Amino acid sequence: MAERGKPERRRRLSRPVVLAAAVALVDREGLAALTMRRLAADLGVEPMALYRYTDGKEGLLDGLVEAFFAEVNERLRTSAGQVGADPATASAEPPWRAELRRIARAFAGAVHAHPEVLPVVAVRPLAVPVARRPEPWLQLTEHVFAVLARAGFDDPTALTIHRTFVAWTLGCLLVDKRQIVDNPEEPDPMLRLGLHRLSAADHPRLRALVPHFAEYDDERELTQGLDSLLSGLPEAPLDAFYGRGAP
């Protein structure tokens, strides 16, 4: 990546290159910094050159979702074969639940790498009909339904499980990323999170939870909550091993 103010010139463009640059810009400076003009400057091209790969700011937002889910799928391919690798759960856990946990971890890994992209990932697909959503999103969704079908769930039950899985995974990560730190340099948890500003008389429980806020383990919260939700769903009709390949 070229230094700020000294963009790389004559760079060969492609859609993946443009989207990678868009993600990198949002990672560095937030979503508000993403414009066609600014992205073109980072790539060392004129803004009009980008319209071959995206149809403006709205297209860039869709592109962020596309790039994000492409990374999730790549993380799944990289971790293929690790289903049930956790010795604490490998012996008793149905394969479909182990695979959903693996998908959740891959999704969380992409969120941790690109936290500024998460709000777009959570909201943007809802504005686009399913058939027009980015191919990587469709691939991941198809993979989840294939996992559930191989476990023997009928279509209505698979849809319920999918919706539960997506709602928890997105919701948990959105809550995690909304715990804004008030003063990152402050070692005291209450001061770091700004909770000392709350009245002890009016908000005693919030203040009492400070140590737990400070010691929040996002991966444990994600997987334990997911396990609790999935435990309340119907058991899979089939207990057969299925292929573990990622999308």
C-alpha positions as CSV (number, residue, x, y, z in Angstrom):
1,M,0.0,0.0,0.0
2,A,1.3,3.4,-1.0
3,E,2.0,6.0,1.7
4,R,-0.8,8.6,2.3
5,G,-0.4,11.4,-0.2
6,K,1.9,9.3,-2.4
7,P,-0.4,6.8,-4.1
8,E,1.0,4.0,-6.2
9,R,0.6,4.9,-9.9
10,R,-0.5,2.7,-12.8
11,R,-1.6,-0.1,-10.6
12,R,-3.3,-3.0,-12.4
13,L,-6.9,-3.0,-11.2
14,S,-9.4,-5.8,-10.7
15,R,-12.5,-6.2,-8.6
16,P,-10.6,-8.1,-5.9
17,V,-7.9,-5.4,-5.8
18,V,-10.5,-2.6,-5.6
19,L,-12.5,-4.4,-2.8
20,A,-9.3,-5.2,-0.9
21,A,-8.3,-1.5,-1.0
22,A,-11.8,-0.5,0.1
23,V,-11.7,-2.9,3.1
24,A,-8.2,-1.6,4.0
25,L,-9.4,2.0,3.9
26,V,-12.4,1.2,6.2
27,D,-10.1,-0.7,8.5
28,R,-7.8,2.3,8.8
29,E,-10.2,5.2,8.9
30,G,-13.7,3.9,9.3
31,L,-16.7,3.7,7.1
32,A,-17.1,7.4,6.7
33,A,-13.8,7.7,4.9
34,L,-15.0,5.4,2.1
35,T,-15.7,7.4,-1.0
36,M,-15.0,6.8,-4.7
37,R,-12.6,9.7,-4.8
38,R,-10.6,8.7,-1.7
39,L,-10.4,5.0,-2.8
40,A,-9.2,6.1,-6.2
41,A,-6.5,8.2,-4.6
42,D,-5.4,5.2,-2.5
43,L,-5.2,3.1,-5.7
44,G,-3.4,5.8,-7.7
45,V,-6.1,6.1,-10.4
46,E,-8.8,8.5,-11.4
47,P,-12.3,7.9,-9.8
48,M,-13.9,7.1,-13.1
49,A,-11.5,4.1,-13.4
50,L,-13.3,2.4,-10.5
51,Y,-16.7,2.4,-12.2
52,R,-15.6,-0.6,-14.3
53,Y,-15.5,-2.6,-11.0
54,T,-18.2,-1.0,-8.9
55,D,-21.2,1.3,-9.6
56,G,-20.5,3.9,-7.0
57,K,-20.7,4.2,-3.2
58,E,-23.6,1.8,-2.9
59,G,-21.8,-0.7,-5.0
60,L,-18.7,-0.3,-2.7
61,L,-20.9,-1.1,0.3
62,D,-22.1,-4.3,-1.4
63,G,-18.4,-5.0,-2.2
64,L,-17.5,-4.8,1.5
65,V,-20.0,-7.5,2.2
66,E,-18.7,-9.6,-0.7
67,A,-15.1,-9.2,0.5
68,F,-16.0,-10.0,4.1
69,F,-17.8,-13.3,3.3
70,A,-15.1,-14.3,0.8
71,E,-12.7,-14.0,3.8
72,V,-15.0,-16.1,6.0
73,N,-15.1,-18.8,3.3
74,E,-11.3,-18.7,3.0
75,R,-11.0,-19.0,6.8
76,L,-13.2,-22.1,6.6
77,R,-11.2,-23.6,3.8
78,T,-8.0,-23.0,5.8
79,S,-9.5,-24.6,8.9
80,A,-11.0,-27.6,7.0
81,G,-10.6,-30.8,8.9
82,Q,-10.7,-29.2,12.3
83,V,-14.4,-30.1,13.0
84,G,-14.6,-31.6,16.4
85,A,-11.0,-30.8,17.1
86,D,-11.9,-29.5,20.6
87,P,-11.2,-32.6,22.8
88,A,-13.8,-31.3,25.3
89,T,-16.6,-31.7,22.8
90,A,-15.3,-34.0,20.1
91,S,-16.6,-37.3,21.5
92,A,-20.2,-36.3,22.3
93,E,-21.0,-33.4,20.0
94,P,-23.0,-34.1,16.8
95,P,-21.0,-33.1,13.7
96,W,-23.5,-30.5,12.5
97,R,-23.1,-28.6,15.7
98,A,-19.4,-28.8,15.6
99,E,-19.5,-27.4,12.1
100,L,-21.7,-24.5,13.0
101,R,-19.3,-23.7,15.8
102,R,-16.4,-23.7,13.3
103,I,-18.4,-21.4,11.0
104,A,-19.1,-19.0,13.9
105,R,-15.4,-18.9,14.8
106,A,-14.5,-18.2,11.2
107,F,-17.1,-15.4,11.1
108,A,-15.8,-14.0,14.4
109,G,-12.2,-14.1,13.1
110,A,-13.2,-12.0,10.1
111,V,-15.0,-9.6,12.3
112,H,-12.0,-9.2,14.6
113,A,-9.9,-8.5,11.5
114,H,-12.3,-5.9,10.1
115,P,-14.5,-4.6,13.0
116,E,-15.4,-1.4,11.1
117,V,-17.0,-3.5,8.3
118,L,-19.4,-5.4,10.7
119,P,-22.3,-2.8,10.7
120,V,-22.4,-3.1,6.9
121,V,-22.3,-6.9,7.0
122,A,-25.2,-6.9,9.5
123,V,-27.4,-4.5,7.7
124,R,-26.5,-4.3,4.0
125,P,-27.7,-7.7,2.9
126,L,-31.2,-7.0,4.2
127,A,-31.5,-4.2,1.6
128,V,-30.8,-6.7,-1.3
129,P,-33.0,-9.6,-2.4
130,V,-31.5,-13.0,-1.6
131,A,-30.8,-13.8,-5.2
132,R,-28.8,-10.6,-5.7
133,R,-26.6,-10.9,-2.6
134,P,-22.9,-11.5,-3.1
135,E,-21.8,-14.9,-4.2
136,P,-19.6,-15.5,-1.1
137,W,-22.7,-14.9,1.1
138,L,-24.7,-17.3,-1.0
139,Q,-21.9,-19.9,-0.8
140,L,-21.7,-19.7,3.0
141,T,-25.5,-19.9,3.4
142,E,-25.7,-22.8,1.0
143,H,-23.0,-24.6,3.1
144,V,-25.0,-24.1,6.3
145,F,-28.1,-25.5,4.7
146,A,-26.1,-28.5,3.3
147,V,-24.7,-29.2,6.7
148,L,-28.3,-29.3,8.2
149,A,-29.7,-31.3,5.3
150,R,-27.0,-34.0,5.8
151,A,-27.9,-34.1,9.4
152,G,-31.4,-35.0,8.4
153,F,-33.3,-31.8,9.3
154,D,-36.4,-31.0,7.2
155,D,-36.5,-27.7,5.4
156,P,-38.6,-25.7,7.9
157,T,-36.4,-26.9,10.8
158,A,-33.2,-26.1,8.9
159,L,-34.5,-22.6,8.2
160,T,-35.3,-22.1,11.9
161,I,-31.8,-23.3,12.9
162,H,-30.2,-21.1,10.3
163,R,-32.1,-18.0,11.5
164,T,-31.2,-18.8,15.1
165,F,-27.5,-19.3,14.2
166,V,-27.3,-16.1,12.2
167,A,-29.2,-14.0,14.8
168,W,-27.0,-15.1,17.7
169,T,-23.7,-14.9,15.9
170,L,-24.3,-11.4,14.5
171,G,-26.0,-10.1,17.6
172,C,-23.2,-11.4,19.9
173,L,-20.5,-9.8,17.8
174,L,-22.4,-6.5,17.4
175,V,-22.8,-6.3,21.2
176,D,-19.1,-7.1,21.7
177,K,-18.0,-4.4,19.2
178,R,-20.3,-1.8,20.8
179,Q,-18.4,-1.9,24.2
180,I,-16.7,1.3,23.5
181,V,-13.7,2.0,25.7
182,D,-13.7,5.5,27.2
183,N,-10.0,5.7,28.0
184,P,-7.8,3.0,26.4
185,E,-4.7,4.0,28.4
186,E,-6.5,3.7,31.8
187,P,-5.6,0.4,33.7
188,D,-8.6,0.6,36.0
189,P,-11.5,-1.2,34.4
190,M,-14.2,1.2,35.7
191,L,-12.2,4.2,34.4
192,R,-11.2,2.5,31.2
193,L,-14.9,1.8,30.3
194,G,-16.1,5.1,31.7
195,L,-18.5,3.4,34.1
196,H,-17.3,5.7,36.9
197,R,-19.5,8.3,35.3
198,L,-22.6,6.3,36.3
199,S,-24.3,7.1,39.6
200,A,-23.7,4.3,42.2
201,A,-27.1,5.0,43.6
202,D,-29.0,4.9,40.3
203,H,-27.0,2.2,38.5
204,P,-25.6,-0.2,41.2
205,R,-25.8,-3.3,39.1
206,L,-24.0,-1.8,36.1
207,R,-21.2,-0.7,38.3
208,A,-21.0,-4.1,40.0
209,L,-20.5,-5.8,36.6
210,V,-17.4,-3.8,35.9
211,P,-15.0,-6.8,36.4
212,H,-17.0,-8.9,34.1
213,F,-17.1,-6.3,31.4
214,A,-13.3,-5.9,31.8
215,E,-12.7,-9.7,31.5
216,Y,-15.1,-10.3,28.7
217,D,-14.1,-13.3,26.5
218,D,-15.8,-12.8,23.2
219,E,-15.1,-16.2,21.7
220,R,-16.3,-18.0,24.9
221,E,-19.4,-15.9,25.0
222,L,-20.1,-16.6,21.3
223,T,-19.6,-20.4,21.5
224,Q,-21.2,-20.9,24.9
225,G,-24.3,-18.9,23.9
226,L,-24.5,-20.8,20.6
227,D,-24.3,-24.1,22.3
228,S,-27.1,-23.1,24.7
229,L,-29.3,-22.1,21.7
230,L,-28.6,-25.2,19.7
231,S,-29.2,-27.4,22.7
232,G,-32.8,-26.2,22.8
233,L,-33.4,-27.1,19.1
234,P,-34.6,-30.5,17.9
235,E,-32.0,-33.2,17.6
236,A,-30.8,-34.2,14.2
237,P,-32.8,-37.1,12.7
238,L,-29.5,-38.6,11.4
239,D,-26.3,-39.2,13.2
240,A,-24.2,-39.8,10.2
241,F,-20.8,-38.3,9.4
242,Y,-20.9,-35.9,6.5
243,G,-18.2,-34.4,4.4
244,R,-16.3,-31.6,6.2
245,G,-15.2,-29.6,3.2
246,A,-15.8,-25.8,3.4
247,P,-17.6,-23.9,0.7
